[in-house]
Amino acid sequence: MKRMGGSRSYSANPSDYKLLEEVGYGASATVYRAIYIPFNDVVAIKCLDLDRCNSNLDDIRREAQTMSLIDHPNVIRAYCSFVVDRSLWVVMPFMSEGSCLHLMKIAYPEGFEEPAIGTILKETLKALDYLHRQGHIHRDVKAGNILLDNDGTVKLADFGVSACMFDSGDRQRSRNTFVGTPCWMAPEVLQPGSGYNSKADIWSFGITALELAHGHAPFSKYPPMKVLLMTIQNAPPGLDYDRDKKFSKSFKEMVAMCLVKDQTKRPTAEKLLKHSFFKHAKPPELSLKKLFTDLPPLWNRVKALQLKDAAQLALKKMPSAEQEALSQSEYQRGVSAWNFDIEDLKAQASLVRDDDDIHECKDDESLKSSPGHKAAAYCESSLGKLNLDREVSLVEFGGPRSVDSIQPDCLNETGKNLDCDRVEKGLRKNGSNIDVMASTSEKDVDLAKAKAVKPRQTQSGPLTTGPVLNHSSSDRVRNSERFENENLPANEKVCQVHKAPSFSGPLMLPNRASANSLSAPIKSSGGFRESLDEKSKANLVQIKGRFSVTSENLDLVKDIPLSSVSRRSSQTSPLRKSASVGDWMFESKQVPISQSPKDLTNGNVPASILMTNLQNLFQQTSLQQDLIVNLLNTLQSAEAVDASQNGKLPPLPRSESNGNVETPASERERLLLGKITELQSRMMNLTDELTAEKLKHDQLQQQLRFVSGVEENGIRREVDA
Ligand SMILES: Nc1ncnc2c1ncn2[C@@H]1O[C@H](COP(=O)(O)OP(=O)(O)OP(=O)(O)O)[C@@H](O)[C@H]1O
């Protein structure tokens, strides 16, 4: 396909192009700066790996064709596209400052100032208005797809998942499938069957506004299924009255208009453009050009981010228990574009343990705005003191996994490490914190992901046809070899990380043995085939998409008969050590259930099974309560016996007199005091777990209601039919 760029036409001959540096990559493509030799013109070439695309070639060609017909100053259009080996090359204008996301990662980790946001959003909205008028839904509006040029021009990119509203047949039906990036997705897109239209782009636009304001999208630290549930169940995110004081009322209002769950109540792009927030937006050359002054060229920034990822992944392998613990608690910030099976995801989501609640999100945010966090962010910038920002693994159909930031142990009393200071001085620009290495959003995943797929690219050889391409690709291979040699340990570790049965899988349940885990019907493994450890492989029962069920899981879904655990005193209870619930848990007698875990992993979870699990959960909670009471009773009676034996009152807590600590009257008293302290701490642990269980119980109940509703509707429909 040949196409005009301005008055000039670009050929479809790969040898007319010289590939230069890599300037970005996404779920299915790598983007290069390139020279179109006949005109000595700089262009960008997006190389879509056809092996990695879900769509068939016709669909992709069609998308490229759609892109080539686009004619709007705020929308990236394709000059031409053609197939090279197993890649589709799309030639387009080169946007020298890359995406807003990259820019934030490099220089504005806490997001942009309002004037810049206003301009970026207004230009993007003009693009959306145009696309919607043309009958298109973009479906992947996010900071990563908003490109900037050095004169401040803003263009919306990436039609990889765009759909034509006027299409019919298969193409039209494909709009009922789940395509895109969970954090940015409208609730109606996440609910299969509900149907959506261009208003879905308005929701994503609202999320993008928050992303530009904070440096990351809301919920970006959570795994996809949790994002899914939060988007459907929680109140829409927005600009917070307290936290976002620096932003104007009209900005907050505009965002709130976009993030309305009822799509019919969202404004059209045309209407939104008339909002006062956009009326006051400055022209791009005034508010945006200054964002890039003094920054290194785009390809160097991309390289810096790649190095950061490699270093972080290498650091991840350091055998530090502390790191492991921290990375567990801080995993998964941001998800990039990936296509997955919504039914699969929903089924898993309905069964997942949900340890955190939304407050965590808020806490996280407040933490970020604290000076300590800023200092830590600087530390993130230092390669020498890198924290673990992400661990990334490719899952079977492109889903990234990540482990997120751990705060480095590198702060001195003033809250900063010397290395961090150096980085800060070297990189601070225009009063912003230039954090070359720091990142909080999903493109980290993409970067590391591209690393993971590189070998595949060279194998399939999309860049090896034609003399010019041979030259470029060999350069690239040389470069990458050099890089790999220089960073061999890191790369080795990258591979290891990719294969590790990591806890970072979005659907993984806590792997510690705990009474709580009985409430979780399915314990997912690391989530993808390669990541299964040997033991899990041996026990493998089923792999469904990214999710696996092993025979170990079977045990976890067995019910505890409610009658089998009597309310016993702690003396008679067969207590055993566990990693959780303070120190103790009941040894539950397990009986098989008729429902197989397979059924639990598919979308049709009968309400009865959910109910059983809920009952178990409830039972666990009651048992834990009983345990506390029993332990306290035991303690009281022990104290009473002790008092009667010794002819004195139960021991008093230690008291201080004249600055000296009195010793307890007897050894026994000291033991009892120790016991009390121990029991108190256990009680606190149990109370925490109890609260968490209650929360989960509530959530499961909600899900149950939802499932029952669906079942009832189904039955009703059958009856009606
Ligand atoms: N024309 C361009 N000029 C400069 N950089 C570009 C251009 N097009 C894309 N990029 C860079 O490459 C990155 C990946 O491109 P793109 O989003 O099109 O790929 P993708 O595989 O569709 O990604 P995703 O699925 O994550 O949206 C962009 O985020 C941007 O940083």
The ligand as an SDF file (V2000), in Angstrom:
LIG
                    3D

 31 33  0  0  0  0  0  0  0  0999 V2000
    5.3680    7.9480   15.3390 N   0  0  0  0  0  0  0  0  0  0  0  0
    6.0720    7.7690   16.4510 C   0  0  0  0  0  0  0  0  0  0  0  0
    7.1070    8.5670   16.7490 N   0  0  0  0  0  0  0  0  0  0  0  0
    7.8300    8.3910   17.8630 C   0  0  0  0  0  0  0  0  0  0  0  0
    7.5700    7.4400   18.7940 N   0  0  0  0  0  0  0  0  0  0  0  0
    6.5470    6.6080   18.5590 C   0  0  0  0  0  0  0  0  0  0  0  0
    5.7540    6.7240   17.3850 C   0  0  0  0  0  0  0  0  0  0  0  0
    4.8040    5.7860   17.4240 N   0  0  0  0  0  0  0  0  0  0  0  0
    4.9910    5.1090   18.5670 C   0  0  0  0  0  0  0  0  0  0  0  0
    6.0340    5.5800   19.2680 N   0  0  0  0  0  0  0  0  0  0  0  0
    6.5470    5.0890   20.5600 C   0  0  0  0  0  0  0  0  0  0  0  0
    6.4250    3.6870   20.5690 O   0  0  0  0  0  0  0  0  0  0  0  0
    5.5900    3.2630   21.6440 C   0  0  0  0  0  0  0  0  0  0  0  0
    4.8050    2.0250   21.2360 C   0  0  0  0  0  0  0  0  0  0  0  0
    4.0130    2.3180   20.1100 O   0  0  0  0  0  0  0  0  0  0  0  0
    2.5170    1.8160   19.9930 P   0  0  0  0  0  0  0  0  0  0  0  0
    1.7400    2.2960   21.1860 O   0  0  0  0  0  0  0  0  0  0  0  0
    1.9940    2.2030   18.6760 O   0  0  0  0  0  0  0  0  0  0  0  0
    2.7300    0.2450   20.0640 O   0  0  0  0  0  0  0  0  0  0  0  0
    1.6820   -0.8300   20.5440 P   0  0  0  0  0  0  0  0  0  0  0  0
    2.2850   -2.1910   20.4200 O   0  0  0  0  0  0  0  0  0  0  0  0
    0.3980   -0.6220   19.8430 O   0  0  0  0  0  0  0  0  0  0  0  0
    1.5660   -0.4390   22.0700 O   0  0  0  0  0  0  0  0  0  0  0  0
    0.3600   -0.5940   23.0730 P   0  0  0  0  0  0  0  0  0  0  0  0
   -0.3500   -1.8050   22.6230 O   0  0  0  0  0  0  0  0  0  0  0  0
    1.0330   -0.6860   24.4020 O   0  0  0  0  0  0  0  0  0  0  0  0
   -0.4600    0.6520   22.9360 O   0  0  0  0  0  0  0  0  0  0  0  0
    4.7350    4.4640   21.9660 C   0  0  0  0  0  0  0  0  0  0  0  0
    4.3040    4.4500   23.3010 O   0  0  0  0  0  0  0  0  0  0  0  0
    5.6910    5.6130   21.6980 C   0  0  0  0  0  0  0  0  0  0  0  0
    6.4940    5.8550   22.8370 O   0  0  0  0  0  0  0  0  0  0  0  0
  1  2  1  0
  2  3  1  0
  2  7  2  0
  3  4  2  0
  4  5  1  0
  5  6  2  0
  6  7  1  0
  6 10  1  0
  7  8  1  0
  8  9  2  0
  9 10  1  0
 10 11  1  0
 11 12  1  0
 11 30  1  0
 12 13  1  0
 13 14  1  0
 13 28  1  0
 14 15  1  0
 15 16  1  0
 16 17  2  0
 16 18  1  0
 16 19  1  0
 19 20  1  0
 20 21  2  0
 20 22  1  0
 20 23  1  0
 23 24  1  0
 24 25  2  0
 24 26  1  0
 24 27  1  0
 28 29  1  0
 28 30  1  0
 30 31  1  0
M  END
$$$$
